[in-house]
């Protein structure tokens, strides 16, 4: 078998990237050699497939007990030798985490074995995790292995395997037991076979997200009576761990809930987030359609996003739908994007604003004589969001460069010299005070009168007050992004509904990727 280079890439090279498997188990001194050989043959195959999948292992290295025919009864050294053979060169990724004590390595391991370990450490293939020999116990070794493991395969063994499986399951880490009847080197329990029995009874204990599905096909992974090649069994195990991790991630609350009010805004959001028009969606228990999409943040981290639509204008729907989604999805952050009216002389068509405060202008009291006493509710962004917005907008050159490319990708081209009014000449967003109420503004005088409630008001819309109220009730940070589509009067250019929505969507995605703190 040719060695695998440390930068090797294969079709499944990312399935276990940066993950380390604990292969827990041992073999009885009375086990037939044919089963001993099969076990080590499987380990060799499994190590190769894990390395190809970008993963590694956690082992404890000390003595290597053998049976009367000189066959090894533990798997840790088999794993180490296989990785050394497969990765003979320098490596930028640690593939083997070695739990050991210096005293045991000197007294129990051979000079050849120590040379193998130290050589892998020197090449960057392995790292040593030292334990103090004075307090060394089987429990301490297991605890240290589990501290560094992301998944466990059980093969033979006794009480130690059962204990490690229990501790892994308490941390909600995946455990997969195999059925090869190997006994235990310590002759003290059922080991992997006991874990397998428990797995079939309570699969979600060991694979919290996919256990019920895996329990139905566990017999196909038999090593005792195999129905497929060892390499294929190894690949199936890797796929099981990968699917469990993906299901775990899918079940996590999203980083960002992205909300829209109208279908044109939803279409813009889906396009900016790369959600295909025919992409499958999920329906919540309340009947709300949601779409999932990742956003790659600066530095490589991925933000998980969920997109939804109020399917109607107005603060009542905004508050109701937002509350339902916050209760069910539990997102860490909330953003809303859409179109809004901008005040002439203060805004331009196609311009994008980030709402720095919301003025809910509908609150009022009717006093004696028929007069109206306005009682607006004014809400500001919380401290963290204000800091994020300020930091994001301060890097003007980078923001303009990124948004210019995004506008091109989304085919955002604003027409010039339109009758409706002045058009944005650049892509740089700005902050603005936004008035929110139930009135669809068609009178510029009424719009201008809103500045009497707050002198910085420049934008008006119909969902922000409900959105911010719902997020305040749940303690969620929220930011609203609006593209200016009209000036709150009867002079319209309907082309700006979609263009302004797309511009707001482009800014929203760019802000999530480059401005939002997760």
N, C-alpha and C positions, 0 to 999 in steps of 0.2 A: 504494500500500500504506500503510495507516494506521500511525503509529508505535506501538510496543509500550511500555506504561508499565513502569517498573522494578519495580513490584509485581505485574506481570501473573501470573495463574495459569491454567494450562491443564491438560488431562487428563494430559499427560506432564511437568508442571512440575517433578517431582522426579527425573526420570531421570538428569539430569547435574548435579544441584545441587552447587555449589561445585567443579566440575571444569573444567579448562581444556584445550582441544585445540590441539595444534600442527598447523597445516595446512601441511605442508612440500612445496615444489615450485616450479616455474617453467616458463616457456614459451620455446621457441626462437624466434629472430627470423624464422625461415623457415617457421614453422607457419602453416597457412591460417587466415585470419581467422574462418572459420566455427567452427573448433575453439577458437580463442581466445575467441570470444564464448560458446561453450557452456561453457567452463571457468569464466568469470566469472559466467555465469548460474547455474551450479551452486553456486559459492561464495556468491553472494547467498542462494540458497535454503537452503543448509546453515547459514549463519550465523543466519538467521531461526529455523530449527528448533532449533538449539542454544540460542539465547537463550530460546525458548519452553520448552525443557526445563530451564532453570535453569542452564545452563552458560556458558562463555566461551571465550576464545582466548588463545594466546600468540603474539606476532608480533615480528619485528625490523623496525624502521622506519628507513629512511635514504632513498636515492634510489629512484625508481620508473621503471625503464627501460621504454621503449615501442618498438614496432616502427615501420616506416616509415609506417604508417597511424595512428599515435598510440595504439595499443591496448596496455594494460599487460601486461608480461611476468612480473610477480610478483603474488602474491595478498595480501600483507600489508596494503597500503593498501586493497585491495578489502574485506578483512575489517574494517578500522578504519572505513571510511566506512559500511559496512552497520550496524555497531553504533551508530555515532553517529546514524544515521537512525532506527534502531529504538528507541533509548533516549535521547530528547531531554531527559528530565528528570533530577532528582536520583536517585541510586541508593545504597542501603546495601550493595550487593554489587559487588565489582570484577568486571567481565565481560571486560576486556581488559588483559592484562599486556604491557607494551611494553618490549622489550629495545632499548636505543638508547645512543648516545653523544651528548653535548651538541654536540661538534664536527661530527659527521656530520649531526645534525638542522639545524644552522645552515647548513652548506655544501651539503648535498644535498637537503634538503626545502625546499619552497616556504613562503612566509609563510602561505598558506592552509592548507597541510598542518599546519604547526606550530600554527596557531590551532585546528584540529580536535583535535589531540592534547591541547593544554593545556586546551581546553574540557572534554573528557571527563574529564581528571584533576580539574579543578575540581568537576565534578558528582559525582565518586565512581564514575564508570563505568569509569575506567581508572586504572592506576598505572604509573609509569615505573620500570624496573629499569635503573639506569645501568651502563654499561661504560666502562672507561678506554680512550680512543682510542689511547694509546701502545702498548697490547698487543692491539689489536683484530685478530682473525683469524676466518676462517670457523669454525674449530673452537671458539673461545671463544664465539662467538655461539650455535652449536649447543648447547654445554654449558650455557649459561645458559638457553636455551629449554627444554631437557630438564629442568633443575632445577625448573622451574615447571609443566611440562606433566604431565597425567595420562593422555593418550592422544594418538595421532598418526594423521592421515590423510595419505597420500602421493598427490600429484597432479602428474604430470610431473616435471621436474627431473633432476639428474644425480648426481654423486658425493656432494654434500651431503645429498641425500635418503637415499641408501644409508647414509651415515655416521650420520645421525640415527636411522634405523630400527634400525641395529645397536646404538646406544647405548641407545635406548628398550627394546629387547628384553633387553639385559643387565640393565636395572632391572626386568624382568618387567612392563613397562607395555605396554598394547595398541597394536598398529600395524595399520592397515587400508589396503592399497594399492588405488588405483583405476586403471582401464585406459585412460583417455583418452590418445591418442598425441600428446603435446604437445612432446616433445623437452625440451631444457634450455637455459636462458638462457646458461649457460656452455659449452654443447656438450661436456660432459665425462663422459657416462655414461648408463646406462639408467634411473636414478632409480626412479620408482614402478613402472615396468614390470619392472625388475629385482627390486624388492621383491616384486611380485606373483608372479613366477616362483618365487622362494624360498619365498613363503608357501604356494603350492600343493604344494611339495615337503615343506615342514616347517612346517605351520600352527601347531603349538604353540609354535614359537619366537616368534611374533608375537601370538598370543592363547593364553596358556598354559593356559587352562581350557576354552575353547569353540572353539579353532581348528579341530579336525577337523569340527565341525558347520558352521562358517562356510565352510570350504573348499568344501563341497558346494553352497553357494548363492551363492558369490562372483560367478559369471557373471550372476546376476540383478541385480547392482548395476552392470552395465556402463554407462559413460557413452559409450563409443565406439559401441555399438549398443544404445541404451537400450530396455528393454521396459516401463518405467514412468516416470511423471512424476518430474522432479527432486526435488520436495518429498517424494515417496514414497521415493525412494532415500535422501534425507537422513534421513528418519524411520527407515528400516531401519538405517542406520549408527548412529544414536543408540541404537536398541534393541540392536544388537550390543554396543556399549560398555557399556550398562547390564547386559546379561545376563552379560558377561564379569566385571564387577565383582561382581555377585551370586554368580556361581559361585566367584569368588575368596574371597568372604566365607564362603560355605558350606564351602569346603575348609579354612578356618582351624581350628585347634584351638579348642574352645569355651572361653569364659571360666569357665564353671562346670559341673561334672558334679554333677547332683542325683540321689542314690540313695535307694531305698526297699527294704524287705525283703518286704513283703506286698502283695497286690493292693489291699487297702483303702487302704494308704498311697500306692500308685501312683495310684489314682483321685483321691485328695485332691490329690496333687502336680499332676496334669494339670489338675484344675479350677482350682487357684490360679494356675497359669501360663497359663490360657486356652487349653489344648489341647483341641480338640473330642473328644468320645467316639469319633467315627468318623475322626479325623485319621489320615493316613497315617504310618507309622513306617518306620524303616530297620532292617535287621538287620545286625549286625556280622559279621565273618568267623567269630566264635565262636558265632554264633546268638543273640546278645543283642538284644532289641528296644529301640530308643531312639527318643525323640521329641525334636524340636528346638523351642525356644521362645525368643523375645527377652524381656528384662526391661528396661524403660526406667529408667535410673538418674537420680538427682537431678542436674540440670544438662543432661539431654538425651542423654547417652551411652547406648548400648544394650549390655547384657551378653548375650552369646549363651549359652544354657543347653541342656544335653542331659539328659534324664531317662531313668533306667533302673531296673530292679528286680532284686533278687537272686532273686526267686521262691522264697523259702524263708527260714526263720529260722536263725540260727546264725552263729558267727564264721568257720567254715570256708568256707561259701558267700560270706559277706561279703568275706573276704580274696581268695578266688579270682576272683569276678566283678569286684571293684574292680580287681584287678591286671590282668585282661584288658582292661578298659575304659581304664585309665590307659595301658597299653602301646599300644593302638590309637588312642585319641582324643587323648591328650596334653593334657588340660584344664589350665588354669592354676590352678583352685581346685576343691575338692571339698566338697560338703555332703551330709549324710544327714538325712532327716526320717522320723519315724514315731512309733509309740506305745511306751510303756514303763510299767513299774510304779513307783509312787511310794511312799515310806515314809509311813505314817500319822503324823500330827502334824507332818510336814515338808512334805508336798505336798497338793494338792487335785486332784480330778478335773477334767480339762480344762485344767489349768495347763500352760504351756509352759516347758521348761527348755532352756538352751544349755549343753552339756556343757563345763565348764571343765577337767576332767581325767577320764581313763578309768582305772578300776582293774580290770585283768584278773585276776579272783580265782581262776581254775582252777589256776594254777601251784602245785604242792606237791611235797613230798618225803615218802616213806614211810620213817620212821626205825625203829630197833630198838624192839621192844615194840608195834608196830602204831600208833604215834602218827603224826599227820600234821603236817608242818611247812609252813605256808602260805608261798608265795613269790610274792606278787602282783607283776604288772608295772604300774607307774603311769606314765601318759603325760599330759603337759600340752599345752595348745594352744601353738603356736609364738608367738613374740613379736608378729608382725604381726597374727595373728588375735586374740590377747588384746587388743591395742590397738584393733582394729576393734570387738570386742565391747564393750569398756568405753566407747568413744565412742558406739556405737549406743545402749546402755542408759542413758547419761547424759542423753540428750535425752528424758526420760520423757513430757513433755506431747505432743510430736510423735509419738512411738511409739504412745502410747495413742490419739491421734486417728486415726492412719492405720489401726491394727489394728481399731479399733471399726468403721470403714467397711468394712474387708476382711471382718470377721466377718459383717456384714450382707449383703454381696455373696455370700458363700459359704454363707449360711443356717446359720451356727453359733449355735445357741441351746442353752445348757445347761439341762437340767431341774433343778428345785429340790427339796430335801428328799428325795433319793434314799436308799435303804437302804444302798447300797454305801459311802457315806461323804460327807465334805464336798466341796462343788463350788466351783470357782474363781469368785470374784465380780468379777474384772476381767480385762483382756486383757494386762496387762504381763508379759512373760516375765522369767525370772530365770536366773542361772547356778547350776549344781549339779555335784557330783561324782557320776559315774555308774559303777556296778559292771557289768561285762560278763563274761558267762560262758555256758556251755552249758546251764545249769539253768533250767527254767521254774519260777519261784517260786510256790508255793502255800501256803507256811508262813511266817507273819509272824515267827516266831522265827528261822528261818533267814535271812530278809531282814535282820532287826535285827542278826544276828551279823556281817553284812558290814561293819558300822561298826567292828568290831575290826580290820579290815584298813586302813581309812581312816576316821577319825572324822567326815569331812564327807559320807560317802556318803548320798544321799537317793533315788537312782533306780537301777533295775536293768533291764537289757535284754540282748540276746543277739548283737548285731552290732558294737558299737563297737570292741572289741578288734581284731577282724579288719580292720575299716575303717581304723583308725588305723595298724595295722602295715603294711598295703599302701601307704598314703599316705606313711608314713615311708620305705619302701623306694624310692619314686619321688621323694621330696623335695617332695611336694605339700602345701600348706596345707589343713587340713580342719577342719570344724566340724560337730557333730551337734546336731540340734534334735529334741526329743522332747516329745510331748503325753502327759500322764498319763491313762491309760485305766483303771487299777485300782491296788490297793494290795498286790499280790503275795500275795493270800490267796484263799480260796474264795468270798468275797463279791464278786459281779460285777454290773455293769450294762452289758450289751453295747452299749447305745446310745452309750457313750463311745468305742468303738473308732473309728468313723467321725468323731465330733465331735472327738476328740483328734487324730486324724490330720489333719483339716482345719485345726485350730488350728495345729498344727506347720507345715503347708504355708503358711498365711498368714504366719506369722512368718518362715519361710525366704525367701519371695519378698520380703517387706518388708526383710529384712536384706540381701539381694542388691542391692535397689534403693537402699537408704539407709545401709547400714553397711559393706558389703564394699569393700575397696580393690582396684581392678583395675589 
